[in-house]
Amino acid sequence: MAELAAPDALAVAPARPVVVSLRGVRKAYNVGKPFETEVLHGIDLTLLRGEFCAVMGPSGSGKSTLLNIIGLLDRPSAGGVAVCGEETSALDDRALTRLRGHAIGFVFQYHHLITAFSALENVMMPMLGAAGFADDAMRARAAELIDSVGLRAQQHNGAANLSGGQQQRVAIARALAMNPALLLADEPTGNLDTRSADDVFSLLRRFNQEHGTTVLFVTHNPALAARCDKTIQVVDGQVTA
């Protein structure tokens, strides 16, 4: 007679929290005018805690618009968007800014560092924006992040004096300053050489695995997309796969 499985063996792993939920999201520009154009056509999308997802699609397919809506930089024309369990449709601009600042980190193709500031000061900026003043805890957090991306020796260097790959590392550290649940990366390796691009991707993957940060990574590089947990294909304003 077969032995019964121990209770622990029958336990079901707890479901991962939903970080982003899009339901029937549409986005149109010039609404009500003769040249009204709908860019997104009813997007349904769910991102779970700890997922590492690539977004691929041809130019003009709606990838950037989708990212802007997920990142609360733009509002949909129709449909619902929830971030970390909070419905966003009824939030005013101040509440959206607060949620975005605490829940979402951004890494773009262009690093958008403040060149007059040091690497350390750039990483401190999200924390300074949230608190309104700098303190030792912020400096310690920024130094920890700078160290984690391998730039301890360059932390006091001006951003303008760093290489492209180093600048993008600082941008990743800055995006993680508030310990966000979601990190959005829009072609973060597009301007880098192959080695630097691989280093940046590996950093994103490491933070995803170590901290459970959900990462949505827009890329045209199929080799990088193949290293993600899943790939979301966007074609003509619709998720096709």
N, C-alpha and C positions, 0 to 999 in steps of 0.2 A: 504494500500500500504506500502510495507516494506521501512524502511528508508535506504538511501544510507549510506554506511560506510564512516566515516571521512577519509580524505586523509592519515592521519598518520596511520590509521589502515590498509590501503592497501599497505603501504610502505614495500618493501622487504629488509630484513636485508642485509647489505653489505657482500659480500663474504670475508671470512678470507684469508689473504695472504698465499701463498704457501711458506713454509720454506724449504722443501726438495722435489726434483723431481728426480726420477730415471726412465730412459727410456731404456728398453732393456739391462740392465746391465749384463754383463758376466764377470767372473773372472776365468782365467786359470793360472796354475803354470807350470813351465818347458816348456814354449811354444816352439814348434819346435823340441822338443826332443821326443824320443820314449816313455817316461813315462809322457808325457803331461797330466795334469789332470785339468778338468774344474770343479770348485767348485760352481759357480753361473751360472744359465742357463736362462738368459733373464728376469731379475727382473724389473718389473714396480711397482713403489711405490710413493705415494704422501703423505706428511705430512703437515698439515695446522697449522697455528699459534694457539697455545693454546691447541693442542691435547695432550692427555696423553695415550700413546700406549704401550702395552706389546708385546714383541717378544718371542715366544715360539717355541720349536722344539727339537728333540733329539740331543744328542751330535754328532758332525760331520755333522750337517745338513747345515752349512754355516752361522749360526747366527753371529759368530764373524767376519767372512770375510765381511758380509753385513754391520756390524757396523763400521768396519774399513774404508770401502768405503764411507759410509755416513759421517763419521767423518773426511774424507780427509786425513786419515793416509795411505791409499793405493789407487792406481788408478785402475779402471776397465780395463779389456782387450778389451772390446767393450761396446758400449752404452754411454748414456749421464747422467751426474750428475750435478744438479744445486742446489746451497745452497743460500738461501735468494735472489733468482732471478739472481744469478751470475753463468753463465756456467763455469765449472771448467776444461774442457778438454784442453783448450789452456793456462791455467795458469801454470807458472813455479813454482818451488818448493818454492821460496821466496813468491810469491803471494798466493800460497796455505797456507803457514804457517801463513801469515797475516790474511787471511780470516778465517782460523780455529781458530786462537787466539781470534778474535773478535766476531765470530758468534756461536762458539760451545764450550760447557763445557763438561767435561768428569768426570764420577764417575765410578771407577772400583771395582771389587770384593776385591782387595787389595788396600788399601787407597793410597799407594805410597807417603806418607808424608816424608818430610826431617826431620829425627828424631832429628837432632842436633838443629833444629829451634823450636821456640815456635808456638803455634796454630795460633797466630796473624800473625807471619812472614810467615807461610805456606800459609795463605789466601792471603797475599800480592803478592806472587810470580808471578801470571799471569799479574798483573798490572805492576810489576817491569820489567818483561820480555818485555812488550810492550813499556814502557817508557824509560827503561834503568837507571832509578834512582828512589829513594823513596822520597815521599814528604808527607806532613801532610794530604792531601786529600786522598791518598792511605791508610794511617793508619786509618783515620776516616771511610773509606769505609769498610776496613777489620774488624774494631771493630764493625761496624753496622751489618755485616754479622755474625760474631761470636756471637753477642747478639741474632740475629734472630734464630740461631740454638740452643740457650739455654746454651751457654758455656761462658758467660761473666766472671764468676769467674775463669775459666780455661784458659783465653786467653793468659796469659804469661807463662803457663806451657809448658814444652818441650813436643813435640809430643809423645815421647817414654813413657811419664808418664801418658798418657791418656788410658782409656779403649778402647776396640775395637769399641764399639758403638760411643764413643766420637770421636775417630779418623775418623770414617766414616762421622760424622757430620761436622768435619773440612774439609774433602774432598768435601762435598757438598757445603759448604761455599766457598771454593776455586774455585769450578767449576762455581759458580755464580758471581765471582769477576768482570768479564767483562760484566755482564748483557747480557749473550748470548741469542740469539733467540731460540737455540736448546740445550738441555741437553741430552747427551747419557749416560745411566747407564747400565753397563755390570755386571749383577749379584751382585749388590751392597749390597745385604743382605745375600749373600751366606755363609759368614763366621760368621754370627751373630746369637745370640740366638733369640727366637721367639719375645720377647718383644723389643729388640733392632732393630730387622728387621722391626717390625711394626712402631717403632718410625722413622726410616730412610725413610720408604715408605711414612709415613704421612708428613714428611718434604718435600719430593719431590712433593707430591700432593699439599701441601700448596703453594709452590713457583709457581707451575703450575697455580693454580687458582688465586693467587694474582697478578702475573706479566705477565701472558699469555705466559710463557715459554713452548715451545713444548718439551715434554719429551718422549724419546724412551727408554723403560725399558726392558732389557733382563732378563728373570727369568725362573726358572723351577718350581716355586711355583704357582699352579693353583689358590689358594686362593687369592694371590696378583694380579694375572692377571685378576681375576674376578672383581677387584675393579678399573680397568682401563677403559677408554672410549671405547677402542677396542683392540682386540688381533690379531696380525699378526702371522700366522703359517708358519714356514719355514721347509720344508721337502725336503731333497735331492737337496738342492740348488735352490728351487723354492718356491715362495709364494703360498701356497695352499688355504689360507683363510684369 
